Amino acid sequence: MEYIKKSYIECIYCHQKAPLKTKPIYDESFKKTGEKFSCGFCKKEYEESEIPFVKKQKLEVGDRTALETCSNCEYFVKNIFCQKCMLTKKTVNVYDSCDFFTVKKETRDLPF
């Protein structure tokens, strides 16, 4: 039975960010002896030591400060329907954080 783990690779053959497919290998007595790893798109196989995993871009939670959250970012927009990042055009949470964080400029008061 094939399944896809929750990890992605930068495939060196098809040059895409692809899911890593893992297929178990069984012997004659149906005991699992190993696994085959392949690209989810082009099906090229990799050795376990040569898998080109995608590196995480987001820093760990402990590495970010409380001021580096979306609510303090210049690209964060909040309205009654959703909270959105205008740079990535994705819905975000107030307490999320990303690599595109830019400190909010001073807000000006509206005349009314």
N, C-alpha and C positions, 0 to 999 in steps of 0.2 A: 504494500500500500504506500503510495507516494504522498508526501505532505510537504507543505511549505512552512519553514520556520519563520519567526518574526524578525528576520534579518535580511538586509539587502546588500548586494555586492555591486561594485563598479566593474562590470564585465570587460575584460581586456580583449575579447573577441568581437562583441557587437557594440562596445563602447556606450552602454546604457546602464542606468541604475535599475537593476533587476532583482527580483526575489531569488533567494537561494533555495533551490529544490534539494531535498534530502531523500534518498531512496535507501531503505535498509537492504542489506545483503544477508541471505540465509544459506545455511549448509543443507545437506541431505536430510538431516533430522529436524529441520525447521527451527534451528537455533540461530539467533542473530549473531553474525560474525563481524559485521562492520556496516559502513554506510558509504554511499556514493553521493558526491556533491556536484551539482550542475547549475548552470545559469537557467533561470526560469523562462527566458525568451529564446535564446539560441541553442540551448541544450548541450553546450560544451561542458565537459567534465573538468573538475579541479581536484587536486590532491588536498587533503585536509590541511596541510601546512601552507598551501599556496592560495588560500581563499582570499580574494581582495575585498574585504568588508568595507562598507561605507563608514567613514569616520563621522562620529557625532559632532555636529557643529554647535549645539547648544551646550553651554556650560552646566555643570552640576548645580543643583539647587543651593548647596552650601557655598559655592563660589560667587553667587550673585548677592548684591546687597538689597535691602528693602526698597531703596530708592530707584533701582534698576528694573522696575516693573512697568507694564504697559500703561498704567494710569499716569505715570510720570514721563511718558514718551511723547515726542513731538508728533508722531504718526498716528497716535491713538485718538479715535473719534467715538464719542458716546452719544447715543440718542435713545429714544424710548423703545425702539424696535430691536436694536442690536448694538454690540460694541465691536468695533472694527479697526483693523490696522490698515491705513490708507496706502502703505508701501507694498504690502503683500496681498492686499484685498481679501484678507481672511477674517473670519469672526474670531475674536480673542476674548480672553477673560481679563479682568482688571489686574489679577495677580500673576499673569503670564510674563515671560521674559524671553528675549531672543537676541541674536547677534546684531540686529539692526537698531538696537536701542540708541536713541539720540535724546539728550536732555531737552525737555520742553522749554521753549523760549518764554519770556515773560508774557503773561496774559494781560491784555488791556481791557479795561472796563468799558462796557457798552454805554452809550449816552442815555439809554432809556431804561 
